[in-house]
Amino acid sequence: MEHSLIQHSIIILITLTSLGVVFGLILAFANKKMAIEVNPLIHIVEDVLPKGQCGACGYAGCMAYAEAVVINPDVPPNLCTPGKDVVAKLVGELTGKVAAAVEPRIAQVKCAGTHAKAAKASEYDGVQDCVAANLLFGGFKSCKYGCLGFGTCVKACPFGAMTMSEDGLPIIDPDKCTGCAKCETACPKKVISMMPIGAHVRVNCNSHDKGAVAKKACSAACIGCTLCVKQCPHGAITMENNLAVVDAKVCMEKCDNPACLGKCPTKAIKPAVLGVVPGSEGNVA
Amino acid sequence: MEYFTLFMGAAIVNNFVLARFLGLCIFFGVSKSLSASVGMGMAVASILTVSSALAWLVYNFVLIPYDIMFLKIVVIVLLMAGCVQFLEIAIKRYAPALYEMWGIYLLLIATNCIILGVPLINATANYGFLKSIVNAFGSGVGFALAIILMASLREKLQYADVPKTLQGLGISFILAGMLALSFLGFSGMIPL
């Protein structure tokens, strides 16, 4: 049959629309008729969660956690780290479970190796990504534990709490950081780790190299001299493999005067003050 | 007799998975477990039959008379997407254990090449209505046969000493290739 263009177009329009409508109606009818009982509490709980789909709770997204916490009596209501106490309490009320206090955490970058301070071992001219750079002999820095500065962590943050500074270190916004630990997983050097909010000091170095080697690689390195260990009266600092490690809980509970800060020869130990405007020395990162 | 030849042709001689290499995604994805494969085989067979029938009807009573055959792919995609979605709703209600076993693969078959290919071939091949249904059902049975064979083999593979590099999909592909080779023996018996 010969049809003009207009006739053809109208026929096509009518055919496809009516097919779509017919199938739409069949499916809508089937959906109603064959619907299964889904516990409505699951949707209410899911509404309360922050919906960043970060997986910090250990489940595949917020809906999966909502299902688990409603259906399974053993799942605690305080697993949502970004939600903090507010969400934990709400979820606890909704599901009738008791919520233990969520320990609020924040990410810290354990590296002070800016472009000025850290020595470069080679010129890197490849894919501008930390994982890629790490594949080539552990990166272009002399210190094989340090931050490479290409921002893989910044891209991984689902809450937009990170930016890359000019010096090559990521800066964390303490107001936006929810402690979900996505940046920690993304970092190939494991330079970022989660720190409980309220700790007094933190060690701004990730290097396990011996003193002389570490100092040569970066002027802000922890050289493992153990001066801080000896200085702390509460035993909150220990030396693990040439790197000082602060036990944040002991430090928070017992310390009223951080004497360790004054003793560090390289200033690798820094005060963990939140809310300070990022500068080169005092930033949270 | 003609119908029997058609059925055997679609199911074994020109098996859609092993001779025509369609539907491999479902084939490799679901064949890890025999029980899931049996269910998936049945689901694919039923979807193919239903959507082929619908596709034939729409093609011959709507597309050809109004001279819009060029829309066949779009229309068949619409039909099969509707069928698969309907099947998902029905299975979720009547066989939730099967639904859990299939997981994501049920939605994958909604846009799989075999689910598009069989209705398309049937609609455009100038068969009568009954012949095209037999053809579609034969293809479905052939798919079910192939996936059940594969699943049984893969379950046996768990006890075999597979080299580390080939574990998982590697050895499955090799195995599927061998299966296809064996089905090659049927070729030419019933021409397309």
Interface residues (C-beta under 8 A of the other chain):
Chain A: M1 H3 H8 I11 I12 T15 L16 L19 G20 F23 I26 L27 A30 N31 M34 A35 I36
Chain B: V58 V62 L63 P65 Y66 D67 I68 L71 V74 V75 L78 L79 G82 Q85 F86 I89 A90 K92 R93 Y94 P96
